[in-house]
Amino acid sequence: MEHVLSPSKRRIEQAVESRDEQLRCISMQIHANPELSFHEHQAQGWLVKPLEEAGFAVELGIAGLPTSFRATWEGAAGGPTIALLAEYDALPVIGHACGHNLIGTAAVGAALALRDAYPELPGKIIVLGTPAEEEGGGKIMMVEQGVFSDIDVAMMCHPQNKTMVLRGALACVDATFTFHGKQAHASSAPEKGISALDAMINAFVAINAIRQFVKEDVRIHGIITKGGDAPNVVPELCEAVFILRASTVEELAVVREKVYRAVRCAAEGVGASVDIAEGLIYAERNNNKALAQLFEQNLEELGIEVFAPPLKGGVGSSDIGNVSQVTAAIHPYIRLGDATTHTPEFAALAGSEAGMIEMNLAAKALAMTAYELCIDQDAFQRVRTEFTQWHLSRNGGNGHG
């Protein structure tokens, strides 16, 4: 069935189109200058500038994160508070292989389009610049600092190789294992040494032995970041970094306990010791179905076919999961070619004409969904009621709003 945009949504579409050249420029600047987590200074500036020029009240460095920002525009009184989440950090070596240059710019584009098209829109539109999604968990820190306590709805849109609105995500944590041994000459006096490398290798073997004794959705993957300094010196210090994933934070706790026990025993077995340092825990994603339905309808009205998410597997993790525990949130995807994320091929797509088209569509869908929430009280209440009921059933507490 062919969908036709209503006059009110056509107005939003035209507002995004009028900003398209500007948005392309921002996105390509970010793509050409990838910055790692917590170091996204240029991207922050490029995203904030048009919001300031449009009259948004901009705060930099919120929640103790220097490269974060909050840009607020308040229309007419009485409407909801909606946050459009911007990500803009890159990956080491392969740059914007997750398309964060598109995510951040689409959020800004949606907010600008709403301001341009409907300056008296009832509600408050906030663009939240959320650094360090790839490594560190900027949104987790922002949640802990209360940044989302007055947010009714949070949305973003991610490029992917398939358009989906209800794809889940796993809880996860990164863990750094630092093994300590004792140096010695590896040939003339090996009996005087304790190999931190052997301890680490044993840990990898022990972790592999665990894999058949965890649930099928568990993911455990790691790399060696330091394996010693010279082959004729018994390694005194070695290091590995792992990411542990499970369906929920509760299930993740079980996996953590098993893995950490195995790692400690692996070190003890050769007389070494190990320090375990954890990052922040990324929660599983609680997709708000009522909100996702609104977004899906808008995608379809834009002529985009939406597909069901995979029944099992095919999911990663994101710190928006922590946001979804405290307010109504979605993290939909729009197709961008056949490449998978976190590959050089996807990084190339994120800086291509196809990437610019995806960004444009994401901005339109975000803006149209935010518009509906502001003008349709029934739709907004469905979203908030679903979240409140979920929160009560899960926590026995009160959802805000």
Secondary structure by P-SEA (a helix, b strand, c coil): cbbbbcaaaaaaaaaaaaaaaaaaaaaaaaaacccccccaaaaaaaaaaaaaaaccccccccccccccbbbbbbcccbbbbbbbbbbbbbccccccccaaaaaaaaaaaaaaaaaaccccccbbbbbbbccccccccaaaaaaaacccccccccbbbbbccbbbcbbbbbbbbbbbbbbbbbbcccccccccbbbaaaaaaaaaaaaaaacccccccbbbbbbbccccccccccccccbbbbbbbcccaaaaaaaaaaaaaaaaaaaaaacbbbbbbbcbbbbcccccaaaaaaaaaaaaaabbbbbbcccccccccccaaaaaacccccbbbbbccccccccaaaaaaaacaaaaaaaaaaaaaaaaaaaaaaccaaaaaaaaaaaaaaaaacccccccc
